[in-house]
Amino acid sequence: MRYLKFKRLCDIFFSLLFIILSLPILLITALAIYITSPGPIIYKGKRSGLNEKDFEIYKFRTMIINAEKLGGFSTAKDDIRLIKIGRFLRKFKLDELPQLFNVLNGEMSFVGPRPQVTYYTSKYDDKLKQILTVRPGITDLATLEFADMDKILGSKDVDKYYEKEIEPKKNILRLKYIYQISFFLDLKILFLTFLTLIKLKKK
């Protein structure tokens, strides 16, 4: 509990710092979406959060309006729902930047189980519900394992493949984080996330 309080203070300080530092990127990205695609700049998606409390996750919109209703939750490699700059934003994880505001608001942390849609969390048994006892994060062990998710999912039956093959593996990694949570594990995940982003940029 002492570490979690310290972690929350770090989240507040660094989210505010990174919002200020990334302000030019935030503004340029927002302008690019506004110019190239009609509709809202920010996507707000319902997710399950700490203690099973739902919240809205913020992302730069990379898909057409009502994309989830038209094609499900998962995104195929060549998904026709992506807007012009959507694939670029997703490749370099720029669409995730607005989640700094989720962190600042206390809905998320920098490190923690990635927040999931209620479609999946509503199916959690008592063991999996442990995932919802810590604040969800921008990155975690599952994020590292499935960094290039669009490529992993491919192009056919992506929602079915995700639910049967990917989600169970992610839940194992989410539980692993819950059982081993520590300051050093969080540092390790942040460092490996940074290295992963560099590798993705080189592809």
Secondary structure, DSSP 8 states (H G I E B T S, - for coil): -HHHHHHHHHHHHHHHHHHHHTHHHHHHHHHHHHHHSSS-SEEEEEEE-GGG-EEEEEEE--B-TTHHHHH-SS--TT-TTB-TTHHHHHHTTGGGTTHHHHHHHTS-EEES-----HHHHTT--TTGGGGGGS--EEE-HHHHHTTTHHHHH-SSSHHHHIIIIIHHHHHHHHHHHHHH--HHHHHHHHHHHHHHHHHHHH-
